[in-house]
């Protein structure tokens, strides 16, 4: 079963390929993706890597967390499950304006 890892502190020049190459030191990488801002087209400075199993994911965390990669100190830890956007904010949608006194 694959294990998804969060990688923070990435250089804005980091590519999916360079991220994948880094993590192959720890084992088999199923996927590596740098998150890109849709408006600017530039990296957001973090990404996700899926390792093929739990032991390789643990090895990647131990081996790479706090290390220097492309001039930046990176953070590597287990990714939290993605939360549906509708569940993130329980305030509800829409909004009414004030009230009409007349």
C-alpha positions in Angstrom: 0.0 0.0 0.0 1.4 3.4 -0.9 2.2 6.0 1.7 1.8 9.7 1.0 4.4 12.1 2.3 4.3 15.9 2.6 7.4 17.7 1.6 7.7 21.4 2.6 10.3 24.1 2.2 11.0 23.3 -1.4 12.9 25.7 -3.7 10.6 27.4 -6.2 12.8 25.8 -8.9 12.2 22.2 -7.7 10.5 20.0 -10.4 8.5 16.8 -10.1 11.5 14.9 -11.5 14.1 16.3 -9.1 11.8 15.6 -6.2 11.3 12.0 -7.4 15.1 11.6 -7.8 15.7 12.8 -4.3 13.2 10.3 -2.7 14.5 7.3 -4.7 17.4 7.2 -2.1 14.8 5.8 0.3 13.0 3.4 -2.0 10.5 3.1 -4.7 8.6 6.3 -5.5 5.2 5.8 -7.0 4.7 9.5 -7.7 6.1 12.9 -6.9 4.4 16.2 -7.4 5.3 19.8 -6.7 2.2 21.9 -6.1 1.9 24.8 -8.5 -0.1 28.0 -7.9 -2.8 28.1 -10.6 -2.7 31.9 -11.0 1.1 32.5 -11.1 2.1 29.1 -12.5 4.9 29.1 -9.9 5.6 26.5 -7.2 4.0 27.0 -3.9 7.1 25.6 -2.2 5.7 22.2 -1.2 4.7 18.9 -2.7 3.7 15.3 -2.1 5.6 12.0 -2.7 4.0 8.6 -2.6 6.3 5.8 -1.5 5.4 2.2 -2.3 5.1 1.0 1.3 5.2 2.2 4.9 8.8 1.1 5.6 10.2 3.1 2.7 8.1 6.1 3.7 9.5 5.9 7.2 13.0 5.6 5.8 12.4 8.7 3.6 11.3 10.7 6.6 14.3 9.6 8.7 16.8 10.1 5.8 15.5 13.4 4.3 13.6 15.5 7.0 15.7 18.5 7.9 18.2 18.1 5.1 19.3 20.6 2.5 17.9 20.2 -1.0 18.5 22.7 -3.7 19.6 25.3 -1.2 16.6 24.9 1.2 16.0 22.9 4.4 13.1 20.6 3.7 10.5 19.2 6.0 9.3 15.6 5.3 6.5 14.0 7.2 3.4 11.8 6.7 0.7 13.7 4.8 -2.6 14.3 6.5 -5.7 13.1 4.7 -7.2 15.7 2.3 -10.3 17.3 3.7 -13.2 18.1 1.4 -13.5 21.8 0.8 -17.1 21.8 1.9 -16.1 20.2 5.3 -13.3 22.7 6.0 -15.6 25.6 6.7 -18.8 24.9 8.6 -20.0 28.5 8.4 -22.2 27.6 5.5 -22.4 29.4 2.2 -23.7 32.6 0.9 -24.4 35.5 3.2 -27.2 37.9 3.5 -26.6 41.6 3.8 -27.9 43.7 6.7 -31.5 44.5 7.0 -33.8 46.9 5.3 -35.3 49.5 7.6 -37.8 50.8 5.1 
